[in-house]
Amino acid sequence: MPPERLVFRDMAAASDPHRPGPRPEDSAWWHVRGFGRETHPAGKTYWWDNARRRQAGLAVVQHTRSGSIVVRDADGDHPAGPGTLTLFCHGDPLRYGQPQPLATPYVCRWVGLAGAGVDAHVREIARQHGPVLDLGEDHPLPDRLEALMLLAEPGRRADPSELASAIHRFVIDLGKAAEDRLLDRLTPIDRAIHAIQSRPHDPASVKEIAARFGVSREHLSRAFAQRVGRSAHEVQTEARCRLALSLLRETRLPIAEVARQSGFVNAPSLARHVRALTNRSPTAYRLPRKLIAPPKPPST
């Protein structure tokens, strides 16, 4: 039985690269640059060397519906069974599939995403969470992938802004699903440590964060110091000071607003930490705004 393959490509893939003017694939809008539904029969070899691909800026999300493959990168082999999503960008140094003939049929669907920065988003999710996401049973994301593919059908004639918005929502949901999967595997103390490290500008104190996850402040402080090598308060304060100093240099926000946005409880607390770090007050730390003289009129 030959492999069933149904692939549609958007106008970007079919456009004439030699015609003048901007091409659809050069658009900053996030768009779909190809998608497919595939069935590969048992006994056949399905193996891609992704590093050889040269379609820069293209991110791929592939859903395994049945069968199993592996994704091989510098960290080893990552199994991708039914329900998993495989993430990669063209040119990334990995291979995927089965180097030996398939023992059972492999059925998948995939979508290629392009546009300003979408590959960086997908690549970062894969860097933080691995190239294979095991979402478990009945997760809605594969259905959203199918909905995205249907929206990209050439006959659908979706407005570019509608398609870009759908892709953005899908990528956001993809990142959230990966984050949720990580948090589900963590203990309460690990989740508290993760909250401090991932959101140091949260104005909550270490005691408040500990209570949020049902652990004591003392337990959280000891565990954080053991695993990170520094106290939670030090990590919070350093991150807040970095952001505050950046806002002081680069903006003219009121001091109280700088304090609020960088996680300090009030302006005096910000001032105390800025002075300890720079020996100057927040107002004195600000670089003077350079005044640019208007150009002189041309002489006659």
N, C-alpha and C positions, 0 to 999 in steps of 0.2 A: 504494500500500500504506500503510494508516494506521500511525502509530507504535505499536510494541508497548510497553506500559507496564504494569508490575505493581508496585503500591505498597502496602505494609502500614504501618499506623500503630499505635503502642502505645496502651494505654488512656489515657495522658496526653492524647493528641490527641483522643480520643473522649469524654473525661469532661465532665460538665456543669459549666461554670464557675460556675454560680449555686448549686450545692449546698453546704451548710455543711460545715465540717471541712476538713482538709488535702486537697489534690488530689495525684494521683500526680506531676504535673509539678513540684510544689514540693519533691519529695523531694531530700535531699542525695545519695542514691545516684546514681551515674552510670548513665544509662539511655539507651535508643534512643528517639528521638522521630521516627520515620519513616525508611523506607528504600525504595529503588526500583531496578528494573532497566529501562532505557529503550533504545529504538532510535528514532532520528530519521532519516527517509529523506532521501536527496539531493533537493535542490530546495526544501526547507523551511528556514525561518529558525529558528535556535536561539540566543537571545540573552537573557541575564538581567542586569538591573540590580540587583545585590545590595544596593546602598545603600538601596533602597526597602523592603527587608524589615525587619519590625519584631519578629520573634520573638527577643527578647533571650535571650542565653545559649545559643544553638544553634550548634554547630560542625558543619561538613559536611566529609566526606572523600569525594571522587568519583574513581573509577577509570575511566580511558578504556580501553576494550577494543579498539575499532577506530575509525578516523576520526581527526579532529583538530579541536581548538578552540584558542582563545587566551584567556588571562586578562589583562585590561587593568586596570592599577592606575597609581599615580602614577609608577612606574618604567618604564612602557611596556607592551608586549605580551610575554607569556610563552607560548610554544607548549606545548600539552599534547597529545602524540600517544599512540599505543598504549603501554600499560604505565605511564603516568604517573599520579600521584595529585595532585589539586587540593585545596588546603586553604583554607578560609575560614570566617568566622563571619557569621551573618546581621547585616546592617547595616554590614559593612565596606565601605569605598569602593572597590569594584571591579566590573567587569562580566566576564562570561565567556560563551563560545559562539562563534558566527560571525555578525557583523553582516550578512553577505551570505548568500544561500541556500547551504546545504551542497552542496559539490561531490561528496561521497561520504557514505554513511550514517554516522551517528555513534552508537556503541553504548557505553553506560556503565552503571555501577552506583554507588550512593551510599548513605551512611548519615548520619543526623543524630544527633548526640550531645549530651546535656544532663545537667545535674547540677552540683553545686557545684564550680566551678573548671575544668571540662573545656574550656570555651571559651578560658580563659586559656592552658591548655597548648597547644592546637592553634594559637591565634593566635601564641604565642611561637615555635613551630616554624616557622610561615610567616614570621614577622618575621626570624628568623635565617637561614633557608635559601630563602626565596622561596615564593610560593604554589603552585608546581608542582614536584613531586619526580619526577625521572626515575630510576627504580630500575633500569633495564636489564632484560634478559630473565631469566626464570625466578626472579625474586625472590619469596619466599614471602608477602610482605605482602598482595598482592591476594587470595590464597587465604584468608588470615586475615580479611580484610574480608568475604568471602563467608561464612565460618564464623560471624562475628559476626552477620551478617544472618539466617542460619538459626537461630541461638540466640534472636534477637529475634522470630521468628515467633509470632504470637498463640497458635497452637495448641500451641506448644512449652511454654508455661507455665513458662518458666525462673524459678528463684528470683531475686529482685532482687539478692541478694548475688552469685550466680553470674554474672549478666549484668554487674554493676558490675565484678567482678574481670576478666572477659573484656575489657571496654572499657579498663580500666586497663592491662592487658597489651598491648592493641593500641596504645594511645597511647604507651606506653613504647617498643614496637618501632618505632613511627613515628618517634619522636625519634631512636632509635639508628640507623635506616636513613638518616635525613637526615645525621646526624653522620658515619656511615661513608662516605656518598657524598662529603661534603666532604673527609674525610681521604684518600680514594683519589686525589683530584686534587692533593694537596699534595706538594711535595718533602720529603725528610727534614728539611731545615732548617726549612721552614715547619711541619711537624708538631711539631718540638721547640718552636718558638715558641708554637704553639697550646697545647701541653701546659702550658707555663709560665703562659700567660695564663688558661687555663680552670681550672687546678688549682694555684693559688699556694700552697695549704696542704699540698700534697704535700711530705713531709719530704725528698725527694731534692734533692741539690744540683744546681747548674747543670751541673757536670761529669758527674754521674750521669745526668741527663736527656740530655745530649749523647751519652753512650755508648749510651743506650737506643735512640737513633735513628741511630746509626752516623756521627755527626759529631764534630768536635773541639770542646773547650770554647771555644777561641779563636775558631773560626769561628762558633759559636753566639752568643757574646758580641758579636762585631762585627755580625752580621746583626740581632740583637735590638735593639741600640742604634740601628742605621741605620733600622729600620722602626718602632720604637716611640718612639724619642727618649729613652729611659732605659735604664739597664742592667737586665739580667734580675734581678740580685741586689737592686736597689732595688725593683723591682716585687714580687718575692717577699716581701721584708722588710716593705714597707708593708702588703700584704694580710694577712700574718701578724700584724702588730701591731694592725691594726684588729680582727681577730677576737679576738685575745687580750684587748685592752682591753674589748671587749664582754662576753666571758665573765667577766672579772674584775668588771665592774660588776654584771652581771645574774645571776650564779650564785655558789655557794659551792663550786665544784669545787676540789680541791687544786691548788696551783700547778703541780705536775708534770703533772697531767692537762690543765690549761689549755695548757701548753707543747706537750704531745703533740697535742691536738686542733687547735691553730692552726699546726702545722707546724714548731715549733722542735725542735731535737734534744734539748734537755734544759731543766730549770728555770733553771740559771745563764744559758744563752743567752737565754731569755725575759727574765730579770731585767735583763740587760745592755741589751737593746733597749728595754724599758719605761722603765728609768731614763734612757736617752739621750733618750727622747721626752718623758717627763713630769717628769723630775728626781725621781721617787719610785720606791720599790721596788714590786713587784706587790702585796705585802701592804698597803702604805701607800696605794696607788692605790685600793684597794677602798673603795667608799662604805660608811659604817657602816650596819648594818642598823637600821632604825627600830623601836623597841619600842613596841607599841601597848598601852596600859593596858587591862585588862578593864573593861567597862562597870560603872558603879556600880549597885548594886541600887536599885530605886525606893524613895523614901521613903514611909513609912507615915503 
